[in-house]
Amino acid sequence: MSLITRFSSLQKIFVSKHLFMISSLLFIALMPSKALAANLQPDDFVGISFWLISMALMAATVFFLWETQSVTAKWKTSLVVSALVTFIAAVHYFYMRDVWVQTGTSPTVFRYIDWLLTVPLLMIEFYLILRAIGAASAGIFWRLLIGTLVMLIPGYLAEAGYINITIGFVIGMLGWAYILWEIFAGEAGKAAKNKASDAVKYAYNAMRWIVTIGWSIYPIGYVLGYMLGAASPEALNIVYNLADLVNKVAFGLLIWYAATSESDKERTMN
Ligand SMILES: *C/C=C(C)/C=C/C=C(C)/C=C/C1=C(C)CCCC1(C)C
């Protein structure tokens, strides 16, 4: 290999779209308020958990984007959406950490803005993996999207004091129930059961249990923390932070598993 070709292949690696994209994202993500983070105290375990989770979310973003290179075209969107979820959450975690470190209070507004963006994207993942196997309809997409909005908006309006706490909770629970119905018994659930391969079935099934068990942390936190005042902001935030790791990173890894397994299969078939 001549020096020139060696150089140009090296250059290709360094200026590849992916590296450029990833480094600009990280640069933006790293920008918020370095000065505030300097106040992180060694005994502030909630603050430390915010820090750890934001790093895990950033690392997951790099991983998902990088892995778009190793899957076939129709699976790329799913991985990009996983990366968007962890990226959006990472940026919010930087700000949430600063709110916590500075005030010791729950960063409720940032949490809800993060949920409002990431939860619909997580739901779209169900639609995308079904679409990749040719089993999705537009109805699935819209029902899941509407379900997330019905779940989250009343929750926020109640926590912000615009509507009654119990009413906000009840409507939010109905939105969640509607989502669960769609992914277990509705058109999406049936499509996964009848048309999916083993790897897609495995991922789909684990993803819907995350939506059932992993997501239950948030309404439980709402009841214990906000309705009953029985949980401290410290406990609530640590539990929310760990839950986000499962609900965003592990969820993305399941999609990665389905996408890479299916891509390998397609390649060996060709
Ligand atoms: C990554 C963040 C995720 C997956 C956040 C999920 C949030 C929820 C499942 C919130 C649910 C709520 C209800 C079911 C009832 C009303 C109160 C909420 C908004 C906390």
The ligand as a Tripos MOL2 file, in Angstrom:
@<TRIPOS>MOLECULE
LIG
   20    20     1     0     0
SMALL
NO_CHARGES

@<TRIPOS>ATOM
      1 C1        -36.9440    7.9750   29.6610 C.3       1 LIG1
      2 C2        -38.0880    8.3980   30.3550 C.2       1 LIG1
      3 C3        -39.2400    7.6650   30.4850 C.2       1 LIG1
      4 C4        -39.3750    6.2970   29.9100 C.3       1 LIG1
      5 C5        -40.3310    8.2800   31.2190 C.2       1 LIG1
      6 C6        -41.5340    7.7170   31.4240 C.2       1 LIG1
      7 C7        -42.5350    8.3880   32.1660 C.2       1 LIG1
      8 C8        -43.7440    7.8290   32.5470 C.2       1 LIG1
      9 C9        -44.1030    6.4180   32.2060 C.3       1 LIG1
     10 C10       -44.6850    8.6300   33.3220 C.2       1 LIG1
     11 C11       -45.8920    8.2100   33.7170 C.2       1 LIG1
     12 C12       -46.9320    8.9190   34.5100 C.2       1 LIG1
     13 C13       -48.1500    8.2550   34.6800 C.2       1 LIG1
     14 C14       -48.4020    6.8810   34.1240 C.3       1 LIG1
     15 C15       -49.3060    8.8580   35.4280 C.3       1 LIG1
     16 C16       -49.1950   10.3340   35.5750 C.3       1 LIG1
     17 C17       -47.8700   10.7480   36.0260 C.3       1 LIG1
     18 C18       -46.7040   10.2990   35.1300 C.3       1 LIG1
     19 C19       -46.5230   11.3440   34.0430 C.3       1 LIG1
     20 C20       -45.4930   10.2800   36.0450 C.3       1 LIG1
@<TRIPOS>BOND
     1     1     2 1
     2     2     3 2
     3     3     4 1
     4     3     5 1
     5     5     6 2
     6     6     7 1
     7     7     8 2
     8     8     9 1
     9     8    10 1
    10    10    11 2
    11    11    12 1
    12    12    13 2
    13    12    18 1
    14    13    14 1
    15    13    15 1
    16    15    16 1
    17    16    17 1
    18    17    18 1
    19    18    19 1
    20    18    20 1
@<TRIPOS>SUBSTRUCTURE
     1 LIG1         1 GROUP 0 **** ****
